[in-house]
């Protein structure tokens, strides 16, 4: 399931606080962003809203920021407002524009791949912005490789489904019955075998083209030399004896 996040400007509006207050809370490490995009834009989980509301209640009861900082540091937030994210789950994420630039495809292409079910954003902001973890740079380049190997998007979708099945099974082998897992693993093995055969054919083809290209580079270089000699010969002055004969 995709996680819901929001960017800083929306969080401030939703909380009804100033950016200065949010800056102070972050500086004191009372609250912090869930992650940050490649463009250094922080984004936050819904839990931050509950955390800041809890802090506001403490302020209303007469606690100062230093006291709140000490209390949170010592006992943390109440269970009802603690972040449900796993430790170390935050980090830099890419917007669809960032990812498109790194993979050297258009954002429209990535959206098309997502519509086909080939890739899937790790999370979306509350405004609907797609956010992808850094691993998607590598994964999208693999998709481009498969297109070079002659795979259609439908075939690539099947391969991406195999990858997802593998990750699920690898995490919990009891998720499917013995028979289902056997069929899925056999299907993965067959797909890998076909891919290896196609890569072998591609390597052979690349070898032929490299040999042909290297040969033609030498032949073209030799023709250039011959052509330069023709030009040099045409520019040579006519000897005096040849002129008198004329």
N, C-alpha and C positions, 0 to 999 in steps of 0.2 A: 504494500500500500504506500502511495506517495505521501510524503510528509508535507504539511502546510507551513509555510514560513512567510514572513513579511519583511519588507525593507524598512530602514530607519525612519524615513519621513512618515510612513503610514503608522508605524508604531507610536511615534510621538503624538500624532493626531488622535490615535485611538485611546492613548493614555490621558491626553489632555495635559501634558507636561511640556516644559521647555526642553530644547536640546541641551541647554547648559546643565539641567538636572540629570538628564540621561548620561551626559559626559562625566558628571561627578560620580554617579553610581558605578559607571564602568571604570573610572580612575581608581575608585576605592575597591574595585573587584567584588562589588556586591551583586551586580548582574553583569552578564557578558553576552556578546552575540553568539549565535549557534555556529556561525561560519562567516566567511567573507568571499565575495566573488573575485575573479581575476582582475576586475577593475577596482578592487579595494572597496567595494560597497558592502557594508555589514548587513546581515539578515538575521532575523530572530524567530524563535519558536513561540507558540502561544503562551507557554508557561511564563514568559517574561512579563506578560500583562498581569498575571496573578501575583508574581513576585513584587512588581512595582506597586500594585494596589496594597499588598501587605505592608510594604515599606511606608506608603502614605498613611496607612492606619496607625503605624508606630509613631510617625511624625505628629499626627493629630493627637496622640496620647502624651506628647511632650518629649519624646526621645529625640536627641540630636543625631546628626549623621555619624559622628564618631562612635557613639553608643550603639547605633544600629549596626555599624560595620563590625564592632566587636562581638555583638550578639550573633549575627549571621555567621561570622567566622568560627565562633565557638560551637553553636548548636545547629547552624544551617536554617533553611526554611522549613516550615511545617510540611508534613508529608503531602498534604493536599496541593501544595504549590511547588514541589520539587520538580526539577526537569526529569522527564522520562527517558531522555536520550542516554545512550551508553557513554561511558567515559571514553574520550578520544574520538567521538563520532563527528565532532566539528572539524572544519577545515575549509580549504578553498574550493569553491565550486565555480563552474563556468556557466555563463549565460549562453543562450543558443548562438548569439553573435560571436562570443569568445571562442566557442567550440568550432563554429564554422570557419573562423579565421585560422585556427590552428590546424584544422584538417584540410584546409584549402578547398572547401566546397561552399555552396551558398546556404544561407539559413533555410531557404525554401527546400533545398535537397534534404536537409536534416529533418525538417517537418514532414516531408514525404516519407522518409525512412521510418519516422515515428508512427505515421498513419498506417504504414504497412506492418507495424509491429516488430520491426527489426531492432530498433533501439527504444529505450524508455527512460525519460527523465527521472533522476533520483528523487526530485521533489519539485514542487511548484510554489511560488509565492502566493500570497492571498490575492494578488493582482493578476495571477495567471501566468507569471513568467516562469519558463522552464529553467531548471538548474541541474547541471550534470557534474558528477565527480570527475576528477582528472583522468581516470582510467578510460573514459569515453574517447579521449584523443586517440589512444591506441586501438580501441575497438572499432572506431569509425574508419581508421586507416586499414584495418583488416577487411572491412566491408568494401572499401575501394579496391583492395587487392583482389577480392573475389570477383568484382566486376571485371577487372583486367583478365582474370582467368576464364571469363566467359559466362559467369553465373548470372542468372536473372534475379531480380529482386525477390521473386517468389521462392526461388531456390535458396537465396541468402536468408530469407525469413525462416525456412525449414532448419537451416544450420543454426540460426540464433535461438530457435526453439530447443534444439538439441543442447546448446550451451546452458540454457536456463534449466532444462531438466537435469543436466549433469550437476549443476550447482545445488539444486534442491536435493537430489539423491545423495550427493557427497556430504551434505550437511546432516541429512537424516535418512538413512537407508530404509527405515521402516515406513516412510511416507506412502509408498505404493506396495502392492502385493509382490510376492516373489516373481510371479509370472509377468506382471507389468514391467517390473524393473528389468527382467531378462530381455523382454522385447525392446525396451527403450535402449538398453546398452548395446544390443545387437544392431539396432538401427544406427546408433552413433558410430559403431565400428565400421559398418558398411559405408557410411557417409565419409568417414576418414579415409577409407581405402580408395573410394572414387576420387577424393580430393588429391590424394598422393599420386594416383595415376595421371590426373590432369596436370599436376605440377611437374611430373616427369616429362610429359609431352611438351609442356611449355618450356622447360629447361632445354630440351633437345631443339626446339624451335629457336630459342634465344641463341643457342650455340651456332646454329646454321646462319642466323642473321649476323652474329658477331663476326664470323669467318668471312661472310660476304662483304660486310661493311669495311672490315680491315683491309680486304683486298681492293675494294673500290677506292678507299682513301689513298692507297699507294698509287693506284692507276691514275686517279684524278691529279694527284701531286705531280706525277710524271708528265701528264698532258699539259699541266700549267707551265712546267719548265720548258717543254717544247714550244709552247705558244709564246713564252717570253723571248725565246731565242729567235723566233720568227720576227717578233717586233724589233729586237735589237738589230737583226740583219737588215730589215727594211730601212733603218735609220742610219746605216753606215754610209759615209760619203763615197762618191764615185771616184776611183783613181784617175789621175791626170792623163795617163796613157789612153784609158778607155774614153776619156772626153775628146782627145785629139782624133781618134779613129772615127768618132761620130762626125 
